[in-house]
């Protein structure tokens, strides 16, 4: 892969996902994995979708999953819910592992 993996972490407003993204980016950097996680709110996803490689949804927006899954599927972008334990503990390393597994499954 020649470019960085672009991950979108979507939550209601982008606030809690901002903290999680910092931790994911730090974990990726420490492991030498070319990944950039970006936090966005649900209203921003249509414009960001074509630019990403994977999408994670935070638990509190699970009710949006069906709508977001349709949009992601239309562009062949893997999407999953953030692991709830990793989210609760803000475990960037665990979420990084989840993303890498998600991308591997879909390729």
C-alpha distances in whole Angstrom, upper triangle without the diagonal:
4,6,8,8,12,14,18,21,24,27,31,31,28,30,29,25,25,26,24,21,22,22,19,18,20,19,15,16,18,16,13,11,9,11,14,16,19,22,24,27,28,29,26,24,24,23,20,19,17,15,14,11,14,18,20,24,26,29,32,30,30,33,30,28,29,29,25,24,26,24,20,21,22,18,17,16,16,19,21,24,24,25,29,29,26,27,31,30,27,25,22,21,22,20,17,17,18,15,13,15,15,12,12,16,14,12
4,7,9,12,15,19,22,25,28,31,31,28,30,30,26,25,27,25,22,22,23,20,18,20,20,16,16,19,17,14,12,9,11,13,17,19,23,24,28,28,29,26,24,25,23,20,19,17,15,14,13,16,19,22,26,28,31,33,32,32,34,32,30,31,30,27,26,27,25,22,23,23,20,19,17,19,21,24,26,26,27,31,32,28,29,33,32,29,27,23,22,24,22,19,20,21,18,16,18,19,15,16,19,18,15
4,6,9,12,15,18,21,25,28,27,24,26,26,23,22,24,22,18,19,20,17,15,18,18,14,14,18,16,13,11,7,9,10,13,15,19,21,24,25,26,23,21,22,20,17,16,15,12,11,10,13,17,19,23,25,28,30,29,29,32,29,27,29,28,24,24,25,23,20,21,22,18,17,16,17,19,22,24,23,25,29,29,26,26,30,29,26,24,21,21,22,20,17,18,19,16,15,18,17,14,16,19,17,15
4,6,9,13,15,19,22,25,24,21,23,23,19,19,20,18,15,16,17,13,11,14,14,11,11,15,13,11,8,5,5,7,10,12,16,18,22,23,24,21,19,20,19,15,15,15,11,10,9,11,14,16,20,22,25,27,26,27,29,27,25,27,26,23,23,24,22,19,21,22,18,17,15,16,17,19,21,20,22,25,26,23,23,26,26,22,21,17,17,19,17,13,16,16,13,12,16,15,13,15,18,17,16
4,6,10,13,16,19,23,23,19,21,21,17,17,19,16,13,15,15,12,11,14,14,10,12,15,14,12,9,6,4,6,8,11,14,16,19,20,22,19,17,18,17,14,13,13,10,8,6,8,11,13,17,19,22,24,23,23,26,23,22,24,23,19,19,21,19,16,18,19,16,15,12,12,14,16,18,17,19,22,23,20,20,24,23,20,19,15,15,16,14,11,13,13,10,9,13,12,9,12,15,14,13
4,7,10,13,16,19,19,16,18,18,15,15,17,15,11,14,15,12,11,14,14,12,13,17,16,15,11,9,6,5,6,8,11,13,16,17,18,15,13,15,14,10,10,10,7,5,5,7,9,11,14,17,20,22,20,21,24,21,19,21,21,17,17,19,17,14,16,18,14,14,11,12,12,14,16,16,18,21,23,19,19,23,23,19,18,15,16,17,14,12,14,14,10,11,14,13,11,14,16,15,15
4,6,10,13,16,16,13,16,15,11,12,14,12,9,12,13,10,10,14,13,11,14,17,16,16,12,11,7,6,5,6,9,10,13,14,16,14,12,14,14,10,10,11,9,6,6,5,6,8,11,13,16,18,17,18,20,18,16,19,18,14,15,17,15,12,15,17,14,14,10,10,10,11,13,12,15,17,19,16,15,19,19,16,16,13,14,14,11,10,12,11,8,10,13,11,10,14,15,14,15
4,6,10,13,13,10,13,13,9,10,13,11,9,12,14,11,12,15,16,14,17,20,19,19,16,14,11,9,6,5,6,7,10,11,13,10,8,11,12,8,8,11,9,7,8,6,5,6,8,11,14,15,14,15,17,15,14,17,16,12,13,16,13,11,15,16,14,14,11,11,9,11,12,11,15,17,19,16,14,18,19,16,16,14,16,16,12,12,15,13,10,13,15,13,13,16,17,16,18
4,7,10,11,8,10,10,6,8,10,8,7,11,12,10,12,15,15,15,17,20,20,20,17,16,13,10,7,6,5,6,8,10,13,11,10,13,14,11,11,14,13,10,11,9,6,5,6,7,11,12,11,13,15,13,13,16,15,12,14,17,15,13,16,18,17,17,13,12,10,10,9,8,12,13,16,13,11,14,16,13,14,12,14,14,10,11,14,12,10,14,16,13,14,18,18,18,20
4,7,8,7,10,9,7,9,12,11,10,14,15,14,15,18,19,18,21,23,23,24,21,20,16,14,10,8,6,5,6,6,9,9,8,11,13,11,11,14,14,12,13,11,7,6,5,6,10,10,8,10,12,10,10,14,13,10,12,15,13,12,16,18,17,17,14,13,10,11,9,9,13,14,17,15,12,15,17,14,16,15,18,17,13,15,17,15,13,17,18,16,17,20,20,19,22
4,6,5,8,7,6,9,11,11,11,15,16,15,17,20,20,21,23,25,26,26,24,23,19,17,13,11,8,7,5,6,10,10,10,14,15,14,14,18,18,16,17,14,11,9,6,5,8,7,6,9,11,10,11,15,14,12,14,17,16,16,19,21,20,21,17,17,13,13,11,10,13,13,16,15,11,14,16,14,16,16,19,18,15,17,19,17,16,20,21,19,20,23,23,22,25
4,6,8,9,9,11,14,14,14,17,19,19,20,23,24,24,26,28,29,30,27,26,23,20,16,14,10,8,5,6,8,10,11,14,16,15,16,20,20,18,20,18,14,12,10,8,10,8,6,10,11,10,12,15,14,13,16,18,17,17,21,22,22,23,20,20,16,16,14,14,17,16,19,18,14,16,18,17,19,19,22,22,18,21,23,21,20,24,25,22,24,27,27,26,28
4,6,8,8,9,12,13,14,16,18,18,19,22,23,24,25,28,29,29,27,26,22,19,16,12,9,7,4,7,8,9,11,14,15,15,16,20,19,18,21,19,15,14,12,11,13,11,10,14,15,13,16,19,17,15,19,21,19,19,23,24,23,25,21,21,18,18,16,16,19,18,20,19,16,17,19,17,20,19,23,23,19,21,24,22,21,25,26,24,25,28,28,27,30
4,6,5,6,9,10,10,12,14,15,16,18,20,20,22,24,25,26,23,22,18,15,12,9,5,5,4,8,10,9,11,14,15,13,15,18,17,16,18,16,13,12,11,10,13,12,11,15,16,15,16,19,18,16,19,21,19,19,22,23,22,23,20,20,17,17,15,14,17,17,19,17,14,16,17,14,17,16,19,20,17,18,21,20,18,22,23,21,22,26,26,25,28
4,5,5,7,9,10,11,13,15,16,17,19,20,22,23,25,26,24,23,20,17,14,11,8,8,8,11,13,13,15,18,19,17,19,22,21,19,21,19,16,14,13,11,13,12,13,16,18,17,19,22,21,19,22,24,23,22,26,27,26,27,23,22,20,19,17,15,17,17,18,16,13,14,15,13,16,15,19,19,17,19,22,21,20,23,25,23,25,28,29,28,30
4,5,5,7,9,10,11,13,14,16,17,19,20,22,23,25,23,23,19,17,13,12,8,10,10,13,15,15,16,20,20,18,20,23,21,19,21,18,15,13,11,9,11,10,12,15,17,17,18,21,21,19,21,24,23,22,25,27,26,26,23,21,18,17,14,12,14,13,14,13,9,10,12,9,13,12,16,16,14,16,19,18,18,21,23,21,23,26,27,26,29
4,5,5,6,9,10,10,12,14,15,16,18,20,21,22,20,19,16,13,9,8,5,7,9,11,14,13,13,17,18,15,16,20,18,16,17,15,12,10,9,7,11,11,11,14,17,16,16,20,19,16,18,22,20,19,22,24,23,23,19,18,15,14,12,10,13,13,14,12,9,11,12,9,12,11,14,15,12,13,17,15,14,18,20,18,19,23,23,23,25
4,5,5,6,9,10,11,12,14,15,16,18,20,21,19,18,15,12,9,7,5,8,10,13,15,14,15,18,18,15,17,20,18,16,18,16,14,13,13,11,14,14,15,18,20,19,19,23,22,19,21,24,22,21,24,26,24,25,21,20,18,17,16,13,16,16,17,14,12,14,14,11,13,11,15,16,13,14,18,17,16,19,22,20,21,24,26,25,27
4,5,5,7,9,10,11,13,15,16,17,19,20,19,19,16,13,11,10,8,11,13,16,19,18,18,22,22,19,21,23,21,19,20,18,16,14,14,12,15,15,16,19,22,21,21,25,25,22,24,27,25,23,27,29,27,27,23,22,20,19,17,14,15,15,15,13,10,12,11,8,10,9,13,14,12,14,17,17,16,19,22,21,22,25,26,26,28
4,5,5,6,9,10,11,12,14,15,17,18,17,17,14,12,9,9,8,11,13,16,19,18,17,21,21,18,19,22,20,17,18,15,13,11,12,10,13,14,15,17,20,19,19,23,23,20,21,24,23,21,24,26,25,24,20,19,17,15,13,10,12,12,12,9,7,10,9,6,8,6,10,11,9,10,14,13,13,16,18,17,19,21,23,23,25
4,5,5,6,8,10,10,12,14,15,16,14,14,11,8,5,6,6,10,13,15,18,16,16,19,19,16,17,19,17,14,15,13,12,11,12,11,15,16,16,18,21,20,19,23,23,19,21,24,22,20,23,25,23,22,19,17,16,15,14,12,14,15,15,12,11,14,13,9,10,7,11,12,9,10,13,13,12,15,17,17,17,20,22,22,23
4,6,5,6,9,10,10,12,14,15,14,14,11,9,8,9,9,13,16,19,21,19,19,22,22,18,20,22,19,17,18,16,16,14,16,15,18,19,20,22,25,23,23,27,26,23,24,27,25,23,26,28,26,26,22,21,20,19,18,15,16,17,17,14,13,15,14,10,10,8,11,13,11,11,15,16,15,17,20,19,20,22,24,25,26
4,5,5,6,9,10,11,12,14,13,14,12,11,9,11,11,15,18,20,23,21,21,24,24,21,22,24,21,18,18,17,16,14,16,15,17,19,20,22,25,24,23,27,27,24,25,28,27,24,27,29,27,26,22,21,19,18,17,13,14,15,15,11,11,13,11,7,7,4,7,10,9,9,12,14,13,15,18,18,19,21,23,24,25
4,5,5,6,9,10,11,12,11,11,9,8,7,10,11,14,17,19,22,20,19,22,22,19,19,21,18,15,15,13,13,12,14,14,17,19,19,20,24,23,21,25,25,22,22,25,24,21,24,26,24,23,19,17,16,15,15,12,13,15,15,11,11,14,12,9,8,4,6,8,7,6,9,11,10,11,14,15,15,17,19,20,21
4,5,5,6,9,10,10,9,9,7,6,6,9,11,15,18,21,23,20,20,23,22,18,19,20,17,15,15,14,15,14,17,17,20,22,22,23,26,25,24,27,27,23,24,27,25,22,25,27,24,23,20,19,18,18,18,15,17,19,18,15,15,17,16,12,11,8,9,12,10,8,12,13,12,13,16,17,16,19,21,21,22
4,5,5,6,9,10,10,11,10,10,10,12,14,18,21,24,26,24,23,26,25,22,23,24,21,19,18,18,18,17,19,19,22,24,24,26,29,28,27,30,30,27,27,30,29,26,28,30,28,27,23,22,21,21,20,17,18,20,19,15,15,18,15,12,11,8,8,12,12,10,13,15,14,15,18,19,19,21,23,24,25
4,5,5,6,9,8,11,9,11,11,14,16,19,22,25,27,25,24,27,27,23,23,25,22,19,18,17,17,16,19,18,21,23,24,25,28,27,26,29,30,26,26,30,28,25,27,30,27,26,22,21,20,19,19,16,16,18,17,13,14,17,14,12,9,6,5,9,9,7,10,12,12,12,15,17,17,18,21,22,22
4,5,5,6,5,7,6,8,9,13,15,19,22,24,27,24,23,26,25,21,21,22,19,16,15,15,16,16,19,19,22,24,25,25,29,27,26,29,29,25,25,28,26,23,25,28,25,23,20,19,19,19,19,16,17,20,19,15,16,19,17,14,12,9,8,11,10,7,9,12,11,10,14,15,14,16,19,20,20
4,5,5,6,7,8,9,11,14,17,21,24,26,28,26,25,27,26,23,23,24,20,18,18,18,19,19,22,22,25,27,28,29,32,30,29,32,32,28,28,31,29,26,28,30,27,26,23,22,22,22,23,20,21,23,22,18,19,22,20,17,15,11,10,14,14,11,13,16,14,14,17,19,18,19,22,23,23
4,6,8,10,11,13,14,17,20,23,27,29,31,29,28,31,30,26,26,27,24,22,20,20,21,21,24,23,26,28,29,30,33,32,31,34,34,30,30,33,32,29,31,33,30,29,25,24,24,24,24,21,21,23,22,18,20,22,19,16,14,11,10,13,14,11,13,16,16,15,18,20,19,20,23,25,24
4,5,9,10,13,14,18,21,24,27,29,32,29,28,30,30,26,26,26,23,21,19,19,20,20,23,24,26,29,29,30,33,32,30,33,33,30,29,32,31,27,29,31,29,27,24,22,23,22,23,20,20,23,21,18,20,22,20,18,15,12,9,12,13,10,11,14,14,12,15,18,17,17,20,22,21
4,6,9,12,14,18,21,24,27,29,31,29,27,30,28,25,25,25,22,19,18,18,21,21,24,25,28,30,30,31,34,33,31,33,34,30,29,32,30,27,29,31,28,26,23,22,23,23,24,22,22,25,24,21,22,25,23,20,17,14,12,15,15,12,13,16,15,13,16,18,17,17,21,22,21
4,6,9,12,15,18,21,25,26,29,26,24,26,25,22,21,21,18,16,14,15,17,18,21,22,25,28,28,28,31,29,27,30,30,26,26,28,27,23,25,27,24,22,19,18,19,20,21,19,20,23,23,19,20,23,22,19,16,13,11,14,13,9,11,13,12,10,13,15,13,14,17,18,17
4,7,10,13,17,20,23,25,27,23,22,24,22,19,19,19,15,13,12,13,16,17,21,22,25,28,27,28,31,28,27,29,29,25,25,27,25,22,24,25,22,20,18,18,19,20,21,20,21,24,24,21,21,25,23,20,18,15,14,16,15,11,13,15,12,11,15,15,13,15,18,18,17
4,6,10,13,16,20,21,23,20,18,21,20,16,16,16,13,11,10,10,13,14,17,18,22,24,23,24,27,25,23,26,25,22,22,24,22,19,21,23,20,19,15,15,16,17,18,16,18,21,21,18,18,22,21,17,16,12,12,14,12,9,11,13,10,10,13,13,12,14,17,17,16
4,7,10,13,17,19,20,17,16,18,17,13,14,15,12,10,10,11,12,13,16,17,21,22,22,23,26,23,22,25,24,20,21,23,21,18,21,22,19,19,16,16,16,17,18,16,18,21,22,18,18,21,20,17,16,12,13,15,13,10,14,14,11,12,16,15,14,17,19,18,19
4,7,10,13,15,17,15,14,17,16,12,13,15,12,9,10,9,9,10,12,13,17,19,18,19,22,20,19,22,21,18,19,21,19,17,20,21,19,18,15,14,14,14,15,13,15,18,19,15,14,18,17,14,14,10,12,14,11,9,13,13,10,12,15,14,14,17,19,18,19
4,6,10,13,14,11,11,14,13,10,12,14,11,9,11,11,10,10,12,13,17,17,16,18,21,18,18,21,20,16,18,20,18,16,20,21,18,19,15,15,14,15,15,14,17,18,20,17,15,18,19,15,16,13,15,16,13,13,16,16,13,15,18,17,16,20,21,20,21
4,7,10,12,10,10,14,13,11,12,15,13,12,14,12,10,10,10,10,14,14,13,16,18,16,16,20,18,15,17,20,18,16,20,21,19,20,16,16,14,15,14,13,16,17,18,16,13,16,17,14,15,13,16,17,13,14,17,16,14,17,20,18,18,22,23,22,23
4,7,8,6,7,11,11,9,11,14,13,12,14,13,10,10,10,11,14,14,12,15,16,14,15,18,16,13,16,18,16,15,19,20,18,19,16,17,14,15,14,14,18,18,20,18,15,18,20,16,18,17,20,20,16,17,20,19,16,20,22,19,20,23,24,22,24
4,5,6,7,10,11,11,12,16,15,15,17,15,12,12,10,10,13,12,10,13,14,12,13,16,14,12,15,17,15,15,19,20,19,21,18,18,15,16,15,15,18,18,21,19,16,18,20,18,20,19,22,22,18,20,23,20,19,22,24,21,22,25,26,24,26
4,6,6,9,11,10,11,15,15,15,17,15,12,12,9,10,13,11,8,11,11,8,11,13,11,9,13,14,12,13,17,17,17,19,16,17,14,15,14,15,18,18,22,20,17,20,22,20,22,21,24,23,19,21,23,21,19,23,24,21,21,25,25,23,25
4,6,7,9,10,11,15,15,16,19,17,14,15,13,14,16,15,12,15,14,11,14,15,12,11,15,15,13,15,18,18,18,20,18,19,17,18,17,18,22,22,25,24,21,23,25,23,25,24,27,26,23,24,27,24,22,25,27,24,24,28,27,25,27
4,6,6,7,9,12,12,13,16,15,13,14,13,15,18,16,14,16,17,13,15,17,14,12,15,16,13,14,17,17,16,19,16,18,16,18,17,18,22,23,25,24,21,23,25,22,24,22,25,25,21,22,25,23,20,23,25,22,22,26,26,24,25
4,6,5,6,9,10,10,13,12,10,11,11,13,16,16,13,15,15,11,12,14,11,8,12,12,9,10,14,14,13,15,12,14,12,14,15,16,20,21,24,22,20,23,25,22,23,21,24,23,20,20,23,20,18,21,22,19,19,22,22,20,22
4,6,5,8,10,11,14,14,12,14,14,17,19,19,16,17,17,13,14,14,11,9,12,12,8,10,13,12,11,14,13,15,14,17,18,19,23,24,27,26,23,26,28,26,27,25,27,27,23,23,25,23,20,23,24,21,20,24,24,21,22
4,6,7,8,10,14,14,13,16,16,19,22,21,18,20,20,16,17,18,15,13,15,15,11,12,15,14,13,16,14,17,16,19,20,21,25,26,29,27,25,28,29,26,27,25,27,27,24,23,26,24,21,23,25,22,21,25,25,22,23
4,6,6,7,10,11,10,13,14,17,20,20,17,19,20,16,16,18,15,12,14,15,11,11,14,14,12,14,12,14,14,16,18,18,22,24,26,24,22,25,27,23,24,22,24,24,20,20,22,21,17,20,22,19,18,21,22,19,20
4,5,6,9,9,9,12,13,16,19,20,17,18,18,15,14,15,13,10,11,12,8,7,11,10,8,10,8,11,11,14,16,17,21,23,26,23,22,25,27,24,24,22,23,23,19,19,21,19,16,18,20,16,15,19,19,16,18
4,6,8,10,11,15,16,20,23,23,20,21,22,18,17,18,16,13,14,13,10,9,11,10,7,10,9,12,13,17,19,20,24,26,29,26,25,28,30,27,27,24,25,25,22,21,23,21,18,19,21,18,16,19,20,16,17
4,7,10,11,14,16,19,23,24,21,22,23,20,19,20,18,15,16,16,13,11,14,14,10,12,10,13,14,17,19,20,23,25,28,25,24,27,28,25,25,22,23,23,20,19,21,20,16,17,20,17,15,18,20,17,17
4,6,7,11,14,17,20,21,19,20,21,18,17,18,17,13,14,15,12,10,13,13,10,10,8,10,11,14,16,16,19,22,24,22,21,24,25,22,22,19,20,20,16,15,17,16,12,14,16,13,11,15,16,14,14
4,7,11,14,17,20,22,20,20,22,19,17,18,18,14,14,15,13,10,12,13,10,9,6,7,9,12,15,15,18,21,23,20,20,24,24,21,21,18,18,18,15,13,15,14,10,11,13,10,8,11,13,10,11
4,7,10,13,16,19,17,16,19,16,14,16,16,12,11,14,12,9,11,13,11,9,6,5,6,8,11,12,14,17,20,17,17,21,21,19,18,15,16,16,12,11,13,11,7,9,11,8,7,11,11,10,11
4,7,10,13,15,13,13,15,13,11,13,13,9,9,12,11,8,11,13,12,11,7,6,5,7,8,9,13,15,18,16,14,18,19,17,17,15,16,15,12,12,14,11,8,11,12,9,10,13,14,12,14
4,7,9,12,10,10,13,12,10,13,14,10,10,14,13,11,13,16,15,14,11,9,6,5,5,6,9,11,14,12,11,14,16,14,14,13,14,13,9,11,12,9,8,12,12,10,11,15,14,14,16
4,6,8,7,7,10,9,8,11,12,9,10,14,13,12,14,17,17,16,13,11,8,6,5,6,9,10,14,12,10,13,16,14,15,14,16,15,11,14,15,12,11,15,15,13,15,18,17,17,20
4,6,6,7,10,10,10,14,14,12,13,17,17,15,18,21,20,20,17,15,11,9,6,5,8,8,11,10,7,10,13,11,13,13,16,14,11,14,16,13,13,17,17,15,17,20,20,20,23
4,5,5,9,10,10,13,15,13,14,18,18,17,20,22,23,22,19,17,13,10,7,7,8,6,10,11,8,9,13,12,14,15,18,15,13,16,17,15,15,19,19,17,20,22,21,21,25
4,6,8,9,10,14,15,14,16,19,19,19,21,23,24,24,21,19,15,13,10,10,12,10,13,14,10,11,15,14,17,18,21,19,16,19,21,18,19,22,22,20,23,25,24,24,28
4,5,6,7,11,11,10,12,15,15,15,18,20,21,21,18,17,13,12,9,10,13,12,16,16,13,14,18,17,19,19,22,20,17,20,21,18,18,22,22,19,21,24,23,22,26
4,5,5,8,10,10,11,14,15,15,17,19,20,20,17,16,12,10,7,10,12,11,15,16,13,15,18,18,19,20,22,19,17,20,21,17,17,21,20,17,20,23,21,21,24
4,6,7,9,10,11,13,15,15,17,19,21,21,19,18,14,13,11,14,16,15,18,19,17,18,22,21,23,23,26,23,20,23,24,21,21,24,23,20,23,26,24,23,26
4,6,6,6,8,10,11,12,14,16,17,18,16,15,12,12,11,13,16,16,20,20,17,19,22,21,23,23,25,23,20,22,23,20,19,23,22,19,21,24,22,21,24
4,6,5,6,8,10,10,12,14,15,15,13,12,9,8,8,11,14,15,18,18,16,19,22,21,22,21,23,21,18,20,21,17,17,20,19,16,18,21,19,18,21
4,6,5,6,9,10,10,12,15,15,14,13,11,11,11,15,17,18,22,22,20,23,25,24,25,25,27,24,21,23,24,20,19,22,21,18,19,22,20,18,21
4,6,5,7,9,10,11,13,14,14,14,11,13,13,16,19,20,24,24,22,24,27,25,27,26,28,26,22,24,25,22,20,23,23,19,20,23,21,19,22
4,5,5,6,8,10,11,12,10,11,8,10,11,14,17,18,22,21,19,22,25,23,24,23,24,23,19,21,22,18,17,20,20,16,17,20,19,17,19
4,5,5,6,8,10,10,9,8,7,8,10,14,17,18,22,21,20,23,25,24,24,23,24,22,19,20,21,17,16,18,18,14,15,18,16,14,17
4,5,5,6,9,10,10,11,10,12,14,18,20,22,25,25,23,26,29,27,28,26,28,26,22,23,24,21,19,21,21,17,17,20,18,15,18
4,6,5,7,9,9,10,10,13,15,18,21,23,26,25,23,26,29,27,27,26,27,26,22,23,24,21,18,21,21,17,17,20,19,16,18
4,5,5,6,5,7,7,10,13,15,19,21,24,23,21,25,27,24,25,23,24,23,19,19,20,17,15,17,17,13,13,16,15,12,14
4,5,5,6,7,8,11,15,18,20,22,26,25,24,27,29,27,27,25,26,24,21,21,22,19,16,18,17,14,13,16,14,11,13
4,6,8,10,12,15,18,21,24,26,29,28,27,30,32,30,30,28,29,27,24,24,25,22,19,21,21,17,16,19,17,14,15
4,6,9,11,15,18,20,23,26,28,27,26,29,31,28,28,26,27,26,22,22,23,20,17,19,19,15,14,17,16,12,13
4,6,9,13,16,19,21,24,27,25,25,28,30,27,27,25,25,24,21,20,20,18,15,16,16,12,11,13,12,9,10
4,6,10,13,15,18,21,24,22,21,25,26,24,23,21,21,20,17,17,17,15,12,13,14,10,9,12,11,8,10
4,7,11,12,15,18,20,19,19,22,23,21,21,19,19,17,14,14,14,12,9,11,10,7,7,10,9,6,9
4,7,9,12,15,18,16,16,19,21,19,19,17,18,16,13,14,14,11,9,12,11,8,9,12,11,10,13
4,6,9,11,14,13,13,16,18,17,16,15,16,14,11,13,13,9,9,12,11,8,10,13,11,11,15
4,6,8,11,11,10,13,15,14,14,14,16,13,10,13,13,10,10,14,13,11,13,16,15,15,18
4,6,9,7,6,10,12,10,11,11,12,10,7,10,11,8,9,13,12,11,14,16,16,16,19
4,6,5,6,9,10,10,10,11,11,8,7,10,10,8,10,13,12,12,15,17,16,18,20
4,5,5,6,9,9,10,12,14,11,10,14,14,11,14,17,16,15,19,21,20,21,24
4,5,5,6,8,8,11,12,9,10,13,13,12,15,17,17,17,20,21,21,23,26
4,6,5,6,5,7,9,6,6,10,10,9,12,15,15,15,18,19,20,21,24
4,5,5,6,8,11,9,8,11,13,11,13,16,17,16,19,21,21,22,25
4,6,8,11,13,11,11,15,16,15,17,20,20,20,22,24,24,26,28
4,5,9,11,10,10,14,15,14,17,19,20,20,23,24,25,26,29
4,6,9,9,9,11,13,13,14,17,18,19,21,23,23,25,27
4,6,5,6,9,10,11,13,15,16,17,19,20,21,23,25
4,6,5,6,9,10,10,12,14,15,16,18,20,21,23
4,5,5,6,9,10,11,12,14,16,17,18,20,21
4,5,5,6,9,10,11,12,14,15,17,19,20
4,5,5,6,9,10,10,12,14,15,17,18
4,5,5,6,9,10,11,12,14,16,17
4,5,5,6,9,10,11,12,14,16
4,6,5,6,9,10,11,12,14
4,5,5,6,9,10,11,12
4,5,5,6,9,10,11
4,5,5,6,9,10
4,5,5,6,9
4,5,5,6
4,5,5
4,6
4
